[in-house]
């Protein structure tokens, strides 16, 4: 059995996440933020020995309406989901899907090679691959004090 470090703030963050999901609100961690978007797509972030991966759910969005960019160590996903045109004679009893602009930003770790970033979009899923920079072995350097 592995020991797991107890992090009380993580438990509070998880509780707020469950509350946000129940209210249909986006999850916001300390290292990410959303700007004046009307809705916020859900993302999964994973890591292996070669790269980080971000999978964003973007149903109903066309590839041409998605922008992925990196600026000063911040990855930003932006886009727009257009509302379907209303038809005459049709009455809506409930509209729960969100429409409009979105923007999600994530602060990248220092070991990401932003120049090698790749993004793929297929069947409403955006996958962003963030390759890691190979670690350099550092040797201690002794500095002479004058």
C-alpha positions in Angstrom: 0.0 0.0 0.0 1.4 3.4 -1.0 1.3 6.4 1.3 -0.5 9.4 -0.1 0.3 12.9 1.2 -2.9 14.5 2.6 -3.5 17.9 1.1 -6.5 19.7 2.8 -6.6 22.4 0.1 -6.9 19.7 -2.6 -10.0 18.3 -0.8 -11.6 21.8 -0.8 -10.7 22.2 -4.5 -12.3 18.8 -5.3 -15.4 19.8 -3.3 -15.7 23.1 -5.3 -15.2 21.1 -8.5 -18.1 18.8 -7.6 -20.3 21.8 -6.8 -19.3 23.6 -10.0 -20.1 20.6 -12.1 -23.5 20.2 -10.5 -24.3 23.9 -11.3 -22.9 23.6 -14.9 -20.0 25.9 -14.1 -16.4 25.4 -15.3 -13.7 24.2 -12.9 -11.0 26.8 -12.4 -7.7 25.7 -10.8 -5.0 28.2 -9.6 -2.9 27.8 -12.8 -5.7 28.3 -15.3 -8.2 31.0 -16.0 -11.1 31.7 -18.4 -11.8 35.1 -19.9 -15.0 36.7 -21.0 -16.4 33.6 -22.7 -20.0 32.6 -22.6 -19.2 29.0 -21.9 -16.2 26.9 -20.9 -15.4 23.5 -22.4 -14.2 20.7 -20.2 -10.6 19.5 -20.5 -8.5 16.5 -19.4 -4.8 17.1 -18.9 -2.5 14.1 -18.8 1.3 13.5 -18.8 3.7 10.7 -19.8 7.5 10.6 -20.0 7.5 12.3 -23.4 4.7 14.9 -23.3 1.7 16.6 -21.7 -1.7 16.2 -23.5 -4.8 18.3 -23.3 -8.1 16.9 -24.5 -10.9 19.5 -24.8 -14.5 18.6 -25.5 -15.7 20.9 -28.3 -18.9 19.4 -29.6 -20.7 21.4 -32.3 -17.7 23.5 -33.2 -16.1 23.6 -36.6 -12.4 23.3 -36.9 -12.1 26.8 -38.5 -13.6 28.3 -35.4 -10.8 27.1 -33.0 -7.6 28.9 -32.2 -4.7 27.4 -30.2 -1.8 29.7 -29.3 1.1 30.0 -26.8 2.3 33.3 -25.5 4.7 33.9 -22.7 4.3 30.4 -21.3 0.5 30.4 -21.4 -1.4 28.1 -23.7 -4.8 29.5 -24.8 -7.7 27.7 -26.4 -10.3 29.9 -28.0 -13.3 29.4 -30.2 -17.0 29.9 -30.8 -20.0 27.7 -30.9 -22.8 29.3 -33.0 -26.4 28.9 -32.0 -28.6 27.1 -34.4 -31.0 29.4 -36.3 -34.5 29.6 -34.9 -37.2 28.2 -37.1 -40.6 29.9 -37.4 -43.4 27.9 -35.8 -41.0 26.1 -33.4 -41.3 26.8 -29.7 -38.4 25.8 -27.4 -39.4 24.5 -24.0 -35.8 24.3 -22.7 -32.4 25.4 -24.0 -29.5 23.9 -21.9 -26.6 23.9 -24.4 -24.3 26.9 -24.2 -23.3 29.0 -27.2 -21.0 31.8 -27.9 -17.3 32.4 -27.4 -15.0 30.5 -25.1 -11.4 31.0 -23.9 -9.4 28.7 -21.7 -5.8 29.4 -20.7 -3.3 27.2 -18.9 0.2 28.1 -17.6 2.7 25.7 -19.1 5.4 24.0 -17.0 8.9 25.1 -17.7 9.8 21.7 -19.3 7.5 22.1 -22.3 8.9 22.8 -25.8 6.2 25.3 -27.0 7.8 25.4 -30.4 6.9 21.7 -31.0 3.3 22.0 -30.0 0.8 20.0 -32.1 -3.0 20.2 -32.2 -5.5 17.8 -33.7 -9.3 18.2 -34.0 -11.6 15.3 -34.8 -15.2 14.4 -33.9 -15.6 17.4 -31.5 -12.4 16.6 -29.5 -9.4 18.9 -29.6 -6.1 17.2 -28.6 -3.1 19.3 -27.9 0.3 17.6 -27.6 2.9 19.5 -25.6 6.3 17.7 -25.9 8.7 17.9 -23.0 12.2 19.3 -23.3 14.8 16.7 -22.5 16.2 17.2 -19.1 19.8 18.2 -19.0 22.0 16.8 -16.3 23.4 19.6 -14.2 26.8 19.3 -12.5 27.6 21.4 -9.5 29.9 24.3 -10.3 32.1 25.7 -7.6 32.5 29.5 -7.7 35.6 31.1 -6.4 34.9 33.8 -3.8 37.1 36.9 -4.0 
